[in-house]
Amino acid sequence: MSDNTVPRTDHVFKLLVTGPFAAGKTSLIQAVSQTPVVGTDVDTTGDESDVKSRTTVAMDFGSYSLHDEAGDSDVRLLLFGTPGQARFRFMTEIMKGAVDAVVFVVDAEATDTHTEAGIAMRALLADIRVPVVVAANRCDDPAEAARLARQLGALASEAAVPCQLIHPDSARDVAIEALLSVLDRLERADVVFLEPLQRVIELAGAA
Amino acid sequence: MTLEREHVAELFGLAGTFPRPGWVVLDAARDHRFTGELIFDVDPEVRVYFERGTIYLAERVTDPSLGARLVDAGALNAAELEHGSMHVGDAEHLGRLFDRVPSVDRQTTLVVTDMMNDTCVSWLARQHVRDVTSHPYRHHPAGVHRWQLPDDAIELQPGDPLPPPAPTDTPVEIALPGSVFAGSPLEQDPLIHWDEPSWLDDRTLHTPACEPAPSPGVTETLPAGDWADDLERTGLPEPDADPLTPTATMPALPVQPPDHFELIWPSGEIDDHFPDSVDTHDDIDRAGPTARVARSSMAPAETSTPADDAGLWDVDTSNPSFGPGEAVAHPGAATEPDLAEPGSAGHDTGTATDDDVSLSVRRAVASIETGSLAARRRLADTPQADDSSRGTDIVVPGRVATRTEASLWNATRAETPTAPSVFDEPDPAPAATVARLEPTATGGVDAADAEPTRVSALRRLIGGLRRR
């Protein structure tokens, strides 16, 4: 400890990466994580095998650590990824506790998943009061990403990031945007997280 | 034979008048107390469902299902919808939603549904309707009409507020029964005379209306009372004895003075010794015996100051470190009144402080204060050398600090330019801010102090990710 007035404290920030099936959640975690991602991927079956060969059935876990040169404290970023299938949604219920932000990944081109994704996202935001960032995968247009986020139920104050999660840099931009949302919440005492009904009114007013 | 479209239009008095504004049709359906489904030919098509002229659901054909919209609105979650709905064919029936999932907030669900209906109906009212198709007594396939409870079927749970009375209900007049003593002189006397004879005795009427209260601690006998009092003292006559022969009079029972009471402590100790007389004074006897505690337990009169007169229960609202309603003693008082033990220096044993009532109440107050104010003050008054386990900066503790919106961290940050490089190098401002916060009146590090370091850590993390 270099300074007696400030005790050594390790800070941990947790991001929940969730979204529908085959949206790019595992790719995002793999791009950000320094450590090998702890995954629970298995071979897909049925119709899902037409989309991709393997899928997450329990969780993905990745981490990113930053050691302070002064040795005062370490900062760790933990990324928890959820399965995308509705039948594994109970894992989201387990992992959503004590997270600092939610990254909701959605494939902008898989329009057939957007309705279900919107339901899942709003159900999630009804239970937790943390910043949410909508990562519009396979999308390059910020306006299109914002439109998709509003369609899913995100408020205008909630970030929407167009990204290509197959590129690690783009994935890190999403993580940075989520952390900036956390920073904004820490620094602004006037940020009020809306109740579900308030969100409906806000969305209706925006429409 | 089915009801043709023209017949329904005639029923509403709208035959041959289309296109009409939507509100005209809605008003006609309401006026006719229509029950069923009306399909409005607008773009997109709108279906409105009525129950005796009241709209309970309105939706466009392009809308998602009602359950999905309720989940979208946050009134339900997906699990509640899954458990609460019954799938009959292609229909998602929600009529038993509240029965199948009691945890669903019925009021929220109804309010959200009403909001969606209002949005749709208000839009429909502004449209020009090309035609209307009606299906009397056809309800929405989701069974939403079952959500509408009749007024007399409201089920109240324990703790729920009572529903408002119907407008036609007459208020219930609660009147006290007439007094059986009407006209009696006793009824006109508002005072209660504990030791007076019974009203059944004629002699009562000749007694003075208000007698002086007996002196405390003086045992006295009951005055001559009614026949019941005599029976208590003489007892019943023997069965074979002459009822006219007076029986032996039993000794009078002692009657405790009305202000005699006992203090039973949790340990089982009983304090029942109280002085025979109570010194009263208009200035100090503010609210009975306990009111004298603050004054009598103060420092001697020659050292008393006006500030000391504030007493134990006065609240110093000018000091921001104390919350409203928190009992604090004057910080400058050398001998704290609530902590001075009986017989200690400054305790005047020759005055009213000998009052055992005062002492008993003081003990109770001191017991309450031991865990909070007194303990903290003792901790602060203890010399630092006596306790090596304590920190270096011990100040007089007050209320636990609360974080305000305009924290020092925010003030410091406002002066710090927010450039991209702020993520590359650790910001020295947080450490300086924490150092400044150390000697505050909080006497320790609270949650608000840890936040700047967390913000700093988060900035470093963002910077690290950007450099990567």
Interface residues (C-beta under 8 A of the other chain):
Chain A: D3 T5 V6 T9 H11 F13 V32 Y64 L66 D68 A70 S73 V75 L77 A86 R89 T115 G118 I119 A120 R122 A123 L125 A126 D127 G153 R172 A175 I176 L179 L180 V182 L183 L186 E187 A189 D190 E195 P196 L197 R199 V200 I201 A204
Chain B: P64 A68 V71 D72 A73 G74 A75 N77 A78 A79 T108 V111 V112 M115 T119 E405 S407 N410 R413 P426 A431 V434 A435 E438 A450 E451 T453 R454 V455 A457 L458 R459 R460 L461 I462 G464 L465 R466 R468
